[in-house]
Amino acid sequence: MTLEIALAPERLDDGSPEEQATFGMFTMRAGPSQSICLTEGRDFYIKGFRDGPMVAGYPVAEWLAWNFWRLSYEPQSRSAGWAMAHKMVNVGDGYCWPSIKIFSDGKRTTLISNPSSETDAKPFRYVGSQPIVLPTKDWKSAVDEFMRQVLGLLDVNSIRDTNLHAVWNDVLEERLDPHLAQCRQLEAMLGREPGEIEDGTVERLIADAKMLGDRAITEVAANVAVANSLNPAPITADEFIQLGKDHGVDANARDVVSLSPEAKLHIGRFEQTAPWRLGVFAAQALREQEKNREAKVEDNYLAAMAGIAETALQQEQGAPTNLSFALANKKTGDCVVLRQRWHMGKRFDLARIIGDHVMFGVENLHPATRSRTYRQKAQRAFAAELLSPFDVVDGMMADNYEDEEARQDVADHFGVSERTIETMLKNHGRLERDFDEDQDSLFAAA
């Protein structure tokens, strides 16, 4: 899936020099030959349809530049300020911008274009389009090309040293500097503006990466935005160790189940696909390897695959934290911490941790968080397929997919939630998915 963000220049007699130089028809197109138009709508003045509105390209380029890191790395959340950085209607400057929501899971970027809320919206009524999901690198390439076009129009009109020039030059320099790029990515996943965090949080995360793992700390950062308190601090390496001592169960990371080298090679084919497909394939490969294609995974078997004792799933209390995790530590010993209080939730989180080991390699920390990154979505799909294999679920449903009681019966059989079964049915096309409202289905699919 490719994306094109473009401006077809037109003349504007009024406005600032930046507006006049970059005025024209703004379009966003995707798909083969850019056949899907995200900005199409009815123009009130010409009483007809256009592929996009007549606007100044400067303010939208400035918005894209300032929010580049958040748009490229921050998952969808309900945190304060998220909408300002991810919904194009907030570009401002007096123009009627499309209702396009843009967010990333770290690997893939989703664009959801909704129609105008008013049927007689003026001066431009957007019709919306189908959701677009594309590799984040393709999203970045489209932004780069649009910036070249807008900056080129400014240059032709001898307009230099604008705020857009300054912000975009900063972004380009940050992208070339590995340390700065890592800082900006972590800030974005924390849900914060570039350079806004001054309390040492980012530096602590980078320092903790030496023990926890570079990829693991991005998951820790992304989990912050879904916490209940405003701008909470991410859990530090020392705090992970303390949680393990106080609320963890003994584990042995060497005993965690793993896939054969051949199966691991096949997993590589799924790394650029939808995360739910990766999760499903990995779980199916593990069931095949374990010679258990259909049966329920009992507690003793699930615990053995995670390298812990079965009693960990029988405990009545959950850890006072908003994520579950497995931690390997030579000094204090390996442990698993489960945040869920209920038995069903403990099973699901433990299956997610197993999936993280299987799909994402060896790191000291394997977090199962509440965020919506690619890694967490793949974990959830893995856990659902491991605990309730879809082929068996599909057969048990007997085409009765809309019946909530029937879904609950299947869920009870496998020891998972009814919501897990519903999401699986949506992923496999048995139930319809609403990309804009049904967030859990979207995050499994994108």
C-alpha positions in Angstrom: 0.0 0.0 0.0 1.5 3.3 -1.1 0.6 6.8 0.0 0.8 10.2 -1.8 0.3 13.5 0.0 0.3 16.3 -2.6 -0.6 19.8 -3.5 -1.8 21.1 -6.9 -0.9 24.8 -6.8 -3.5 27.5 -7.4 -3.4 31.3 -7.2 -4.4 33.1 -4.0 -4.5 36.9 -3.9 -4.9 37.4 -0.2 -3.2 36.0 2.9 0.3 35.7 4.2 3.3 35.1 1.8 3.5 31.4 3.0 -0.2 30.9 2.3 -0.1 32.4 -1.1 3.0 30.5 -2.1 1.5 27.1 -1.0 -2.2 27.5 -1.9 -3.8 24.8 -3.9 -5.8 21.6 -3.9 -4.6 19.3 -1.1 -5.0 15.6 -1.7 -4.1 12.3 0.1 -4.3 9.2 -2.0 -3.4 5.6 -1.3 -3.5 2.1 -2.9 -2.5 0.9 -6.4 -2.1 3.9 -8.7 -3.3 6.1 -5.7 -6.9 4.9 -6.5 -8.2 5.5 -2.9 -8.8 9.2 -2.2 -8.9 10.1 1.5 -9.6 13.8 0.9 -12.5 13.6 -1.6 -15.5 15.8 -1.0 -18.1 18.2 -2.4 -16.9 21.7 -2.9 -19.7 24.2 -1.9 -18.4 26.9 -4.3 -18.3 24.9 -7.5 -21.3 22.7 -6.4 -19.3 19.6 -7.4 -16.9 17.1 -6.2 -13.1 17.5 -5.9 -10.3 15.1 -4.9 -9.4 17.6 -2.1 -10.0 21.0 -0.6 -8.5 24.3 -1.7 -6.2 25.2 1.2 -2.7 26.4 2.0 -0.2 23.7 2.2 2.0 25.5 4.7 -0.1 24.9 7.9 -0.6 21.2 7.2 3.1 20.8 6.4 3.9 22.6 9.7 1.5 20.3 11.6 3.1 17.2 10.0 6.6 18.4 10.8 5.9 19.3 14.4 4.0 16.0 15.0 6.3 13.8 12.9 7.6 11.7 15.7 4.2 11.2 17.4 2.5 10.4 14.1 5.2 7.9 13.2 5.5 6.0 16.6 2.7 6.8 19.1 -0.1 4.2 19.2 -3.7 5.2 19.6 -4.7 6.1 23.1 -7.2 8.2 25.1 -4.4 10.2 26.8 -4.7 14.0 27.1 -3.5 15.8 24.0 -3.5 12.7 21.7 -6.1 14.1 19.4 -4.3 17.4 18.7 -1.3 15.4 17.4 -3.1 12.8 15.5 -6.4 14.2 14.0 -5.9 16.4 11.0 -9.0 18.5 11.8 -6.8 20.2 14.3 -4.4 21.7 11.8 -6.3 25.0 12.0 -5.4 28.3 10.3 -9.1 28.8 9.3 -9.2 26.0 6.7 -11.6 23.1 6.6 -9.3 20.1 7.1 -10.3 16.5 6.6 -11.4 14.3 9.5 -8.4 12.0 9.1 -7.0 10.2 12.1 -3.4 9.0 11.8 -1.5 6.7 14.2 1.2 4.0 14.3 1.9 0.8 16.2 5.6 1.2 15.5 5.6 -0.8 12.3 2.4 0.0 10.5 0.6 3.3 10.2 -3.2 3.5 10.0 -5.2 6.4 8.4 -8.9 6.6 9.0 -10.8 9.1 6.9 -14.3 9.9 8.2 -17.0 11.8 6.3 -17.9 15.3 7.5 -20.2 15.1 10.5 -22.7 17.5 8.9 -24.4 16.5 5.6 -24.4 20.1 4.4 -20.9 21.0 5.7 -19.4 24.1 4.0 -17.2 25.0 2.2 -16.1 21.4 1.8 -18.0 18.2 2.7 -15.7 15.2 3.0 -17.1 11.8 2.0 -14.4 9.7 3.8 -12.8 6.5 2.5 -11.9 3.0 3.5 -9.3 2.7 6.3 -5.7 2.6 5.0 -2.9 0.5 6.7 0.6 0.8 5.3 4.2 0.3 6.5 5.3 3.2 8.6 8.4 3.6 6.4 6.0 4.3 3.5 4.2 6.9 5.6 7.5 8.6 6.3 8.4 8.6 2.6 5.1 10.3 1.8 5.6 13.0 4.4 9.2 13.5 3.1 8.0 14.0 -0.5 5.2 16.4 0.6 7.8 18.5 2.6 10.0 18.7 -0.5 7.1 20.0 -2.5 6.0 22.6 0.0 9.5 23.8 0.8 10.2 23.9 -3.0 7.2 26.2 -3.5 8.4 28.5 -0.7 11.9 28.6 -2.2 10.5 29.5 -5.7 8.8 32.4 -4.1 12.0 33.4 -2.2 10.4 32.6 1.2 13.1 31.2 3.5 13.9 30.8 7.2 10.3 30.1 8.2 9.2 28.2 11.2 8.5 25.2 8.9 12.1 25.3 7.7 13.4 25.3 11.3 11.1 22.5 12.6 11.7 20.3 9.6 15.5 20.8 9.6 15.4 19.7 13.3 13.5 16.6 12.4 15.9 15.7 9.6 18.9 16.2 11.9 17.3 14.1 14.7 16.6 11.2 12.2 20.3 11.1 11.3 21.5 11.0 14.9 20.8 7.6 16.4 20.8 8.9 20.0 18.4 11.8 19.2 16.2 9.5 17.1 15.9 7.1 20.0 15.0 10.0 22.4 12.3 11.3 20.1 10.8 7.9 19.5 10.6 7.3 23.3 9.1 10.7 23.8 6.5 10.0 21.2 5.6 6.6 22.7 5.3 8.3 26.1 2.7 10.6 24.4 4.8 13.8 24.7 6.0 16.5 22.4 9.6 16.6 21.1 12.0 17.8 23.7 9.2 18.4 26.2 10.4 16.0 28.9 13.0 17.6 31.1 12.9 15.3 34.2 15.4 12.7 33.0 12.7 10.1 32.1 14.0 9.5 28.6 17.6 9.2 29.8 16.6 6.7 32.5 14.8 4.6 29.9 17.9 4.5 27.7 20.1 3.6 30.6 17.6 0.8 31.6 17.8 -0.6 28.1 21.2 -2.0 29.0 19.5 -4.4 31.4 16.0 -4.7 30.0 16.6 -4.5 26.2 16.3 -1.7 23.6 13.0 -3.0 22.2 11.6 -3.8 25.7 11.9 -0.2 26.9 9.8 1.1 23.9 7.0 -1.2 25.1 7.4 0.2 28.7 7.3 3.7 27.4 4.2 3.1 25.2 2.3 1.6 28.2 2.5 5.0 30.1 -0.1 6.6 27.8 -2.7 4.0 28.8 -2.2 4.4 32.6 -4.9 6.1 34.6 -2.9 9.0 36.1 -1.8 12.0 34.1 1.7 11.7 32.6 2.9 8.9 35.0 6.5 7.8 35.0 7.5 4.6 33.3 8.6 1.7 35.5 12.3 1.6 36.0 14.6 -1.4 35.9 15.0 -1.2 39.7 11.2 -1.1 40.1 10.8 -4.2 37.8 13.3 -6.0 40.1 11.4 -5.0 43.2 8.0 -6.0 41.8 9.5 -9.4 41.0 10.7 -9.8 44.6 7.5 -8.6 46.1 4.8 -10.1 43.8 6.5 -12.4 41.4 6.8 -16.2 41.1 10.0 -18.0 40.5 10.7 -18.8 36.9 13.4 -20.3 34.7 13.8 -18.5 31.4 15.7 -21.4 30.0 12.6 -23.6 30.4 10.4 -21.4 28.3 9.1 -23.2 25.2 10.7 -22.1 21.9 10.0 -22.9 18.3 12.3 -24.9 16.0 14.8 -23.0 13.9 12.7 -23.9 10.8 9.6 -22.4 12.3 11.5 -19.3 13.4 12.5 -18.8 9.8 8.9 -18.9 8.7 8.0 -16.3 11.3 10.2 -13.8 9.5 7.8 -13.9 6.6 5.1 -12.4 8.8 7.0 -9.5 10.3 5.7 -6.9 7.9 2.1 -8.2 7.9 -0.8 -7.5 10.2 0.3 -8.4 13.8 -2.7 -10.7 14.3 -1.5 -12.8 11.4 2.0 -13.1 13.0 0.5 -14.0 16.4 -1.8 -16.6 14.9 0.9 -18.2 12.8 3.3 -18.4 15.7 0.7 -20.0 18.0 -0.3 -22.5 15.3 3.3 -23.4 14.8 3.8 -24.0 18.5 0.6 -26.1 18.8 1.8 -28.1 15.8 5.2 -28.6 17.4 3.7 -29.6 20.7 1.4 -32.0 18.9 -1.7 -30.3 20.3 -3.8 -28.9 17.6 -7.2 -28.7 19.1 -7.4 -29.4 22.9 -7.7 -26.9 25.6 -4.4 -25.9 27.1 -4.6 -26.8 30.8 -3.0 -24.8 33.5 -0.2 -27.2 34.2 0.8 -27.3 30.5 0.6 -23.5 30.1 2.7 -23.0 33.2 5.3 -25.5 32.1 5.6 -23.7 28.7 6.3 -20.5 30.6 8.9 -22.1 33.0 6.9 -21.5 36.2 4.9 -23.6 38.7 1.2 -24.2 38.1 0.3 -22.6 41.5 1.1 -19.2 40.0 -2.2 -19.4 38.1 -4.1 -20.2 41.2 -3.2 -17.2 43.3 -6.1 -14.9 44.1 -4.2 -11.6 44.0 -2.7 -9.7 41.1 0.4 -7.5 41.3 -0.2 -3.7 41.8 1.0 -2.7 38.4 -0.5 -2.1 35.0 1.4 -4.7 33.1 2.5 -8.3 33.4 6.0 -9.4 32.6 8.7 -12.0 32.7 12.2 -10.8 33.9 15.5 -12.6 33.6 18.0 -11.4 36.1 21.2 -13.3 37.0 21.6 -11.6 40.4 18.1 -11.9 41.7 16.8 -14.8 39.7 14.2 -15.1 36.9 10.5 -14.3 37.7 7.1 -13.8 36.3 4.7 -11.1 37.5 1.0 -11.3 36.6 -1.1 -8.1 37.1 -4.5 -9.9 36.6 -6.4 -10.9 39.6 -8.7 -13.4 37.9 -7.8 -16.8 36.8 -8.9 -16.3 33.2 -6.8 -13.0 33.0 -3.8 -14.7 34.4 -4.0 -17.4 31.8 -4.2 -14.9 29.0 -1.4 -12.8 30.2 0.9 -15.8 30.7 0.1 -16.9 27.2 1.0 -13.4 26.0 4.4 -13.6 27.7 5.0 -17.0 26.1 4.2 -15.5 22.7 6.6 -12.6 23.4 9.4 -15.1 24.0 8.5 -17.1 20.8 8.0 -14.1 18.4 10.4 -11.4 19.6 13.5 -13.2 20.7 15.6 -13.1 23.8 15.6 -10.0 26.0 15.7 -9.8 29.7 12.2 -8.2 29.9 9.1 -9.6 28.2 6.3 -7.1 29.0 2.6 -7.8 28.3 1.2 -4.2 28.5 -2.1 -2.5 27.9 -0.8 -0.5 24.9 -1.5 -1.0 21.2 1.9 -1.4 19.7 2.6 -4.0 17.0 4.3 -6.2 19.6 1.4 -6.1 22.0 -1.2 -6.8 19.3 0.7 -9.8 18.1 0.9 -11.0 21.7 -2.8 -10.8 22.1 -3.5 -12.7 18.9 -0.9 -15.3 19.9 -2.6 -15.9 23.2 -6.0 -16.1 21.7 -4.9 -18.7 19.2 -2.9 -20.7 21.6 -5.7 -20.9 24.2 -8.6 -21.2 21.7 -7.5 -22.4 18.2 -9.6 -20.7 15.6 -10.4 -23.7 13.5 -11.9 -25.4 16.5 -13.7 -22.2 17.5 -15.1 -21.8 14.0 -16.5 -25.3 14.0 -18.0 -24.9 17.4 -19.8 -21.7 16.4 -21.5 -23.5 13.5 -22.1 -20.2 11.6 -23.9 -18.8 14.7 -21.4 -16.0 15.0 -23.8 -13.2 16.0 -25.1 -15.1 19.0 -23.3 -13.7 22.1 -24.4 -16.7 24.3 -22.9 -19.1 21.7 -19.6 -17.1 21.8 -19.7 -17.3 25.6 -20.1 -21.0 25.6 -17.1 -21.4 23.3 -15.1 -19.0 25.6 -16.0 -21.0 28.7 -14.9 -24.2 27.0 -11.4 -22.8 26.4 -11.1 -20.6 29.5 -10.9 -17.3 27.7 -13.2 -14.2 27.6 -16.1 -13.8 25.2 -14.4 -10.7 23.9 -11.4 -12.8 22.9 -13.7 -15.0 20.8 -15.4 -12.0 19.3 -12.1 -10.4 18.3 -10.9 -13.6 16.7 -14.1 -13.8 14.6 -13.6 -10.2 13.5 -10.0 -10.9 12.5 -11.0 -13.9 10.4 -13.9 -12.0 8.8 -16.7 -13.9 10.5 -18.0 -10.7 12.1 -17.9 -7.2 10.6 -15.3 -4.8 12.0 -15.9 -1.1 12.6 -12.4 0.5 12.1 -13.3 3.7 13.8 -15.2 2.6 16.8 -14.3 -1.0 17.5 -10.9 -0.3 18.8 -9.9 -3.7 20.0 -10.7 -5.2 16.6 -8.8 -2.5 14.9 -5.7 -2.9 17.0 -5.7 -6.6 16.3 -6.1 -6.1 12.6 -4.0 -3.0 11.8 
